[in-house]
Amino acid sequence: MLLNDTEIQNNIDEFVEAHGVEGFFRVYFREYLFQLLNEEIEAATNDPESDSALQLHFSQNVETDQELEEFEEQLRDQCADRADELVEKIQEQPELAPIFEDADVELLEHEDVEEMIRHTMHEMIEAWEDEDF
């Protein structure tokens, strides 16, 4: 069932009310990083639908669905840790702090704010390149 724009906005508003803007960003960036990694892994194979790409890329001896699920859960956990780092880095920036402090999500509609967040994401991803993910 597809949601209309009003339902989507209501869901986001309810989530932000329950977990705050920070909570929203933590979940958003966790899922973004997880999807980014999966796309990167799939792009390295001839068969983008193959879960074996996960196995080969990370040199895992994954033989069962359970092992694959466990591996993906570990990857999602690592993405959650990185998302936390990213949110903290964004919060440190004086221009972006009001998004969190005042729950001023309207700031996100400004092009310069979007660019600052993109730039911060890019910096963090580059810093993580040399680390084991």
NUSEPA-279445 format. One record per residue: x, y, z of N, C-alpha, C in turn; residue in three letters. Coordinates in steps of 0.2 Angstrom, whole numbers, plus 2048, in hexadecimal, padded with zeros to 3 digits. Atoms other than C-alpha are relative to their C-alpha. Example, Ala and Ser with C-alpha at 12.3 -4.5 7.8 and 13.67 -1.06 7.14 Angstrom:
[pt [804,7FA,800],[83E,7EA,827],[804,806,800],'Ala'];
[pt [7FC,7FA,7FF],[844,7FB,824],[7FC,805,803],'Ser'];
***
This chain:
[pt [804,7FA,800],[800,800,800],[804,806,800],'Met'];
[pt [7FD,7FA,800],[807,810,7FB],[7FD,806,804],'Leu'];
[pt [802,7FB,7FC],[806,81F,806],[800,807,7FC],'Leu'];
[pt [800,7FA,803],[801,830,800],[804,805,804],'Asn'];
[pt [7FB,7FB,7FD],[80B,840,804],[7FE,802,808],'Asp'];
[pt [802,7FF,7FA],[800,844,813],[801,7FB,805],'Thr'];
[pt [7FE,806,7FB],[802,833,81B],[807,7FF,801],'Glu'];
[pt [7F9,800,7FF],[814,833,818],[803,806,805],'Ile'];
[pt [7FE,7FB,7FB],[816,844,821],[7FD,7FF,807],'Gln'];
[pt [802,802,7F9],[80B,83E,82F],[804,7FB,804],'Asn'];
[pt [7FC,805,7FD],[816,82F,832],[807,803,802],'Asn'];
[pt [7F9,7FD,7FE],[826,83A,832],[7FF,804,806],'Ile'];
[pt [801,7FC,7FA],[81E,846,83E],[7FF,7FC,806],'Asp'];
[pt [801,805,7FA],[819,838,84A],[807,7FE,802],'Glu'];
[pt [7FA,803,7FE],[82A,831,849],[804,805,803],'Phe'];
[pt [7FC,7FA,7FD],[833,842,84C],[7FD,801,807],'Val'];
[pt [803,7FE,7FA],[827,845,85A],[802,7FB,806],'Glu'];
[pt [7FE,806,7FC],[82B,834,862],[808,800,801],'Ala'];
[pt [7F8,802,800],[83E,833,85E],[804,807,7FF],'His'];
[pt [7FC,7FA,802],[843,845,85A],[803,800,7F9],'Gly'];
[pt [7FD,7FF,807],[84B,84C,84B],[807,7FC,800],'Val'];
[pt [7FA,804,7FF],[85B,844,851],[7FF,7F8,7FE],'Glu'];
[pt [802,807,801],[853,833,851],[7FE,7FE,7F9],'Gly'];
[pt [802,800,807],[84C,836,840],[806,7FF,7FC],'Phe'];
[pt [7FA,800,804],[85D,83A,839],[804,7F9,801],'Phe'];
[pt [7FC,806,7FE],[865,82B,842],[7FD,7FA,7FB],'Arg'];
[pt [803,805,804],[859,81F,839],[801,801,7F9],'Val'];
[pt [7FF,7FE,807],[859,828,829],[807,7FE,7FD],'Tyr'];
[pt [7F9,801,802],[86C,828,828],[802,7F8,800],'Phe'];
[pt [7FF,807,7FF],[86D,816,82E],[7FE,7FC,7FA],'Arg'];
[pt [803,803,806],[862,810,820],[803,802,7F9],'Glu'];
[pt [7FD,7FE,806],[86A,81B,813],[807,7FD,7FF],'Tyr'];
[pt [7F9,803,801],[87C,814,817],[7FF,7F9,7FF],'Leu'];
[pt [801,807,801],[875,802,817],[7FE,7FF,7F9],'Phe'];
[pt [802,800,807],[86D,805,806],[806,801,7FB],'Gln'];
[pt [7FA,7FE,804],[87D,80E,7FF],[805,7FA,800],'Leu'];
[pt [7FB,806,800],[888,7FF,805],[7FD,7FA,7FC],'Leu'];
[pt [803,806,804],[87C,7F2,7FD],[800,802,7F9],'Asn'];
[pt [7FF,7FE,807],[87C,7FC,7ED],[807,7FF,7FD],'Glu'];
[pt [7F8,800,801],[88F,7FD,7ED],[802,7F8,7FF],'Glu'];
[pt [7FE,807,800],[890,7EA,7F0],[7FD,7FD,7FA],'Ile'];
[pt [804,802,805],[883,7E6,7E3],[803,802,7F9],'Glu'];
[pt [7FD,7FD,806],[88C,7F1,7D6],[806,7FC,7FE],'Ala'];
[pt [7F9,804,801],[89C,7E6,7D8],[7FF,7F9,7FD],'Ala'];
[pt [801,806,803],[893,7D7,7D1],[7FC,800,7F9],'Thr'];
[pt [804,801,806],[88B,7D1,7C1],[7F9,7FF,801],'Asn'];
[pt [807,802,7FE],[87B,7CC,7CA],[7FE,805,805],'Asp'];
[pt [801,7FC,7FA],[875,7DB,7D4],[7FA,7FD,804],'Pro'];
[pt [805,803,7FC],[867,7D0,7DB],[803,7FB,805],'Glu'];
[pt [7FC,805,7FC],[874,7C4,7E3],[802,802,806],'Ser'];
[pt [7FE,7FF,7F9],[876,7C3,7F5],[807,7FE,801],'Asp'];
[pt [7F9,802,800],[887,7BB,7F1],[805,805,800],'Ser'];
[pt [7FB,7FA,800],[88E,7CC,7EE],[802,802,807],'Ala'];
[pt [7FF,7FE,7FA],[88C,7D0,800],[806,7FB,803],'Leu'];
[pt [7FC,805,7FE],[895,7BF,804],[807,801,7FD],'Gln'];
[pt [7FA,7FF,803],[8A3,7C2,7F8],[804,806,802],'Leu'];
[pt [7FD,7FA,7FF],[8A6,7D4,7FB],[803,800,807],'His'];
[pt [7FE,800,7F9],[8A8,7D2,80E],[804,7FA,802],'Phe'];
[pt [7FC,806,7FF],[8B1,7C1,80C],[7FD,7FC,806],'Ser'];
[pt [803,804,7FB],[8A4,7B9,817],[7FE,7F9,7FD],'Gln'];
[pt [802,806,802],[8A0,7A7,817],[7F9,7FF,802],'Asn'];
[pt [807,800,7FF],[88E,7A9,816],[7FC,7FA,7FC],'Val'];
[pt [803,805,803],[885,799,812],[7F8,7FF,801],'Glu'];
[pt [807,801,7FF],[874,79A,819],[7FC,807,800],'Thr'];
[pt [804,7FA,800],[866,7A7,819],[801,803,807],'Asp'];
[pt [7FF,7FD,7F9],[868,7A9,82C],[807,803,801],'Gln'];
[pt [7FA,7FD,800],[87A,7AD,82A],[800,807,7FC],'Glu'];
[pt [801,7FA,803],[876,7BA,81D],[7FC,805,804],'Leu'];
[pt [804,7FB,7FC],[869,7C2,828],[804,802,805],'Glu'];
[pt [7FC,7FE,7FB],[875,7C2,836],[806,805,7FE],'Glu'];
[pt [7FB,7FC,803],[882,7CA,82B],[7FD,807,7FE],'Phe'];
[pt [803,7FA,802],[876,7D7,824],[7FE,804,807],'Glu'];
[pt [801,7FD,7FA],[871,7DB,836],[806,803,803],'Glu'];
[pt [7FA,7FD,7FE],[883,7DE,83B],[802,806,7FC],'Gln'];
[pt [7FF,7FB,804],[885,7E9,82C],[7FB,806,802],'Leu'];
[pt [805,7FB,7FE],[875,7F3,831],[802,803,807],'Arg'];
[pt [7FE,7FD,7F9],[87C,7F5,843],[806,804,7FF],'Asp'];
[pt [7FB,7FB,801],[88C,7FC,83C],[7FE,806,7FD],'Gln'];
[pt [803,7FA,803],[882,808,831],[7FD,804,805],'Cys'];
[pt [803,7FC,7FA],[879,80D,841],[805,804,804],'Ala'];
[pt [7FA,7FD,7FD],[88A,811,849],[802,806,7FC],'Asp'];
[pt [7FE,7FB,805],[88F,81B,83A],[7FB,806,800],'Arg'];
[pt [805,7FB,801],[87F,824,839],[800,805,807],'Ala'];
[pt [7FF,7FC,7F9],[881,829,84C],[806,805,7FF],'Asp'];
[pt [7FA,7FC,801],[892,830,847],[7FE,806,7FC],'Glu'];
[pt [802,7FB,804],[88B,83A,839],[7FB,805,803],'Leu'];
[pt [805,7FC,7FC],[87C,841,843],[804,805,805],'Val'];
[pt [7FC,7FC,7FB],[889,847,850],[804,805,7FC],'Glu'];
[pt [7FC,7FB,804],[894,84F,843],[7FB,806,7FD],'Lys'];
[pt [804,7FB,802],[885,858,83C],[7FE,805,805],'Ile'];
[pt [802,7FC,7FA],[87F,85E,84D],[806,805,802],'Gln'];
[pt [7FB,7FC,7FE],[890,865,850],[801,807,7FC],'Glu'];
[pt [7FF,7FA,804],[88E,872,842],[7FB,805,802],'Gln'];
[pt [804,7FB,7FD],[887,882,848],[7FA,802,7FB],'Pro'];
[pt [805,7FE,805],[87D,885,838],[7FA,7FB,800],'Glu'];
[pt [805,805,800],[874,874,83A],[7FD,7FE,806],'Leu'];
[pt [802,802,7FA],[872,872,84C],[7F9,802,802],'Ala'];
[pt [807,7FF,7FF],[861,87B,84C],[7FB,7FB,7FE],'Pro'];
[pt [804,805,803],[85A,86D,842],[7FE,7FB,806],'Ile'];
[pt [801,805,7FA],[85C,862,852],[7FE,804,806],'Phe'];
[pt [802,7FC,7FA],[85B,86F,860],[7F9,802,800],'Glu'];
[pt [807,7FD,801],[84B,877,85A],[7FB,7FC,7FC],'Asp'];
[pt [804,804,804],[845,869,850],[7FD,804,7FA],'Ala'];
[pt [802,7FC,805],[845,875,842],[801,7FC,7F9],'Asp'];
[pt [7FF,804,806],[843,869,833],[7FF,804,7FA],'Val'];
[pt [801,7FC,806],[83E,877,828],[806,802,7FD],'Glu'];
[pt [7FA,7FE,802],[850,87B,827],[803,7FB,7FA],'Leu'];
[pt [7FE,805,805],[852,86B,81D],[7FE,802,7F9],'Leu'];
[pt [802,7FE,807],[849,873,80E],[805,805,7FD],'Glu'];
[pt [7FB,7FB,803],[857,880,80C],[805,7FC,7FC],'His'];
[pt [7FB,804,804],[863,87B,7FE],[807,800,803],'Glu'];
[pt [7FA,800,7FC],[872,881,808],[801,7FB,805],'Asp'];
[pt [800,805,7FB],[86D,876,816],[801,7F9,7FE],'Val'];
[pt [7FF,807,803],[86B,867,80B],[807,7FF,7FE],'Glu'];
[pt [7F9,800,802],[87C,86B,804],[805,7FF,806],'Glu'];
[pt [7FC,801,7FA],[884,86C,815],[800,7F9,803],'Met'];
[pt [801,807,7FE],[87D,85B,81A],[803,7FB,7FB],'Ile'];
[pt [7FC,804,805],[883,853,80A],[807,801,800],'Arg'];
[pt [7F9,800,7FF],[894,85A,80C],[803,7FD,806],'His'];
[pt [7FE,803,7FA],[895,854,81E],[800,7F8,7FF],'Thr'];
[pt [801,808,801],[88F,842,818],[806,7FE,7FC],'Met'];
[pt [7FA,801,805],[89D,843,80A],[806,800,804],'His'];
[pt [7FA,7FF,7FC],[8AA,848,817],[801,7F9,804],'Glu'];
[pt [800,806,7FB],[8A5,83A,823],[801,7F9,7FC],'Met'];
[pt [7FF,806,804],[8A4,82C,815],[808,800,7FE],'Ile'];
[pt [7F9,801,802],[8B6,831,80F],[804,7FF,806],'Glu'];
[pt [7FC,802,7FA],[8BC,830,821],[7FF,7F9,802],'Ala'];
[pt [801,807,7FE],[8B5,81F,823],[803,7FB,7FB],'Trp'];
[pt [7FD,804,805],[8BD,819,813],[806,7FC,802],'Glu'];
[pt [7FA,804,7FE],[8CD,814,81C],[7FF,7FC,806],'Asp'];
[pt [802,804,7FA],[8C4,80C,82A],[7FC,7F9,7FE],'Glu'];
[pt [804,806,801],[8BD,7FA,82B],[7F8,802,801],'Asp'];
[pt [807,7FE,7FF],[8AA,7FC,828],[7FC,7FA,802],'Phe'];
***
